[in-house]
Amino acid sequence: MRGHQGARRLTLRQTTDALSPLDPVPEAPLGNSPAGRAAETDGWFIVNVGDAAGMHTDRFGAASRFEVAAARFPEFGINVRLLAPGQPNCLYHRENAQEAFLVLSGECVAIVEEQERRMGTGDFLYAPPGTAHVLVGAGEEPCAVLMVGTRKSPEELLYPVSPVAARYGASVKEETSDEQAAYAGVEGNAGPLGRVPW
């Protein structure tokens, strides 16, 4: 294992206090809320995807987000999204952050730069920064997708009009960079996924 002898393992957390990135990381206590279980402070933790903090929307499916606003992951976002057939995970958009998607079960259609690609269990999509995309549940059963994206500051988003995504109800009617305008009228409810389909 050349190159690994004597190497030190670094933690991947932001240090906001006097701790060095080489100091031990404490376990974060998990709190219960209507959204589900999530860490209350910075630190490592383990939580089941079915119990983790999440949300449900009629239009964009349900998700385990594993975090709450008070204790967000500083460098990336991660969620497991459950999509019914024909249900998009969001609106077609592009952003200044990279994202990756792994289908855990079921099928979906990835719309990437106005091209449709079928995805099934085990398929992986990488979207570099600036790639326009959206996923839509397909097949006969719900689709579960692991979604990971980096966090940028400032975040830059664009919701372009997409004729392809519009066929699935996943496009804005007018181009905007205003996330709140794009999702106006969409309501969600906090809550864990509960029993997962795999």
N, C-alpha and C positions, 0 to 999 in steps of 0.2 A: 504494500500500500504506500508506494512512494509518494511523497508530498503530503501525507496525512499524519505522519509521526510528529508528535509534539504540537499539532495544530490545536488552537483553542476554538471552542464552539461559541458563537455569538448569539445572543437573543435577537429577535426581530421586533422588539417593541421600541417605542419612543421613550426616551428617558426625560421625564419632566421634573424630576427631583434630583437629589444628590447621588442617586444610585448610578453606578457604572453599568454599561451594557453587559459586563461580565459578571455582575452580581447575580445571585440566585433570584429567580422570579417567584413571587408568592402565588399561591392558588387564589383565584378570584372567587368570592362567595357568589352563589347563584341565588337570584331572587325570583319570586313568583309574582306575576302580574297578569292582567287579562290577556296580554299579548303572548304569554308563555314564560318559560324559564330563560334567564339571561344573566350574564355576569353583571355585577353591580359596580365593579372597579376594574382597573387594569390588572392583568395577571392571566395565568393559564387556567383553563377549565375544560370539563367534558360535559356535554349535554346531548341527549338523544334528539335526532332530527324531528321526531314526532312531538316532542315536548318543548322544543326551542321556541323562542319568541318569533312570532310570525304575523301574517296578515292574510286576509281573504278579500277578493273583489269578484263581483259577478263577471266583469269584463276581462280581467287579466289573470284569473286563476288565484291560486293560494301559494304562499311561500313560507318557508322557515328561513329567517334572516340571521338567526344566531346572535343578534345584538339589539340593543335599544339605543335611543338617541343619547342617553346619559353615559354610555360606555361603548362608543363606536370603535371599530378597528381602525387604527390610524392610516394604514397603508393600502388596504384593499377591502372590498365588499364581497360577501359570499352569501349565496342562498340556494336552496333547493326549491324549484318551482314546480307545481303540479298544474298541468294544463289539460282541460277537457278537449276532445276533438273539436277543431275549429276555433279554439280560444287562443288569442295571442298573449305573449308574456308582457308586452308593453306596446308602445307606438314605435313605428319605424323611425330610427334616429341614427345620428352619428355623433361621436364625442371624442374628446382629446385623450381618452384613456383606452388601454387595451383591455379586451375581455376574452374569456374562454368559456366554452359550453360543452358539457359532457352529458349525453343522454344516458340516464340510469335505467330507465325502463320505458317501454312504449315507443311511439313514433311521433315525429314532428316534421314540419317543413321549415327550413331556414330560408329566409329571404335576405339575400346578401347582395348589395349593389344591384338591385332590381332583378336578380337571378334566384330562382327557386331550386333548392336542393333538399331532397328527402333525407332524413336522419333517423336512425333506429338505435336500439340499445347498443351502447359501446361506441357510438360515433362521437367524434370530437370536432368542434369548430373553434378556430382561433380567429379573432377579429382584431387586427392591429388598430392603433389609434386612427380615427377618421373613417373607419369602415361603417357604412350604413347597413343596418341589420334589424331583424326581429325574428322571433321563433313563434310558430303557430302549432298547437296540438293537432295531431292527425291520427288516422287509424280508427280502431274501434274502442280503445281503452284510454284512460288518462295517461299522459306522458309525464315523466319526472325528469327534470334537467338540473344538473349542478351548474351554477353560474358563478363565475368569479371575475372581478374587474378591479383594476387599480384605481386609486383615488388621486385625483389631481386638484391642485388649488392654484388658480381658480379653475373650476369645472367649466368646460365649454361644451354646449349641446346645440344641435341643430335638428329640427324635425322637418325634413323635406317632404313634399307631397310625393307619394309613391303610388302609381297606378296598380302595381303588383300587390303591394301591401293593402291597398284599399279594398281589393277583392275579399280580404279576410277581416275587414274592419280594423286594420292596424295602421292606418295612415291619417295624418291631420288633413283637414280640408284646405288650409292655407299654411305655407311654410312659416315656421316661427323658431326662435331660439329661446323662447320663454316657456320653461317647463310647466309652470302653473297654468298658463294659457292652454298649452297642449292637452293637459289632463283636467281641464275645467269640467266639473260635473261628475268626475269619477270619484266614487266613495268606496272606502275600504273599511273592514272591521279587523281589529286586532284579535289575534288568537293563534294558538299553535295548530300545526297540521293534524295532530292526533295520529291515528293509525296510518302508516304509509303503505302504499300498494305493492311493495316489493319485499 
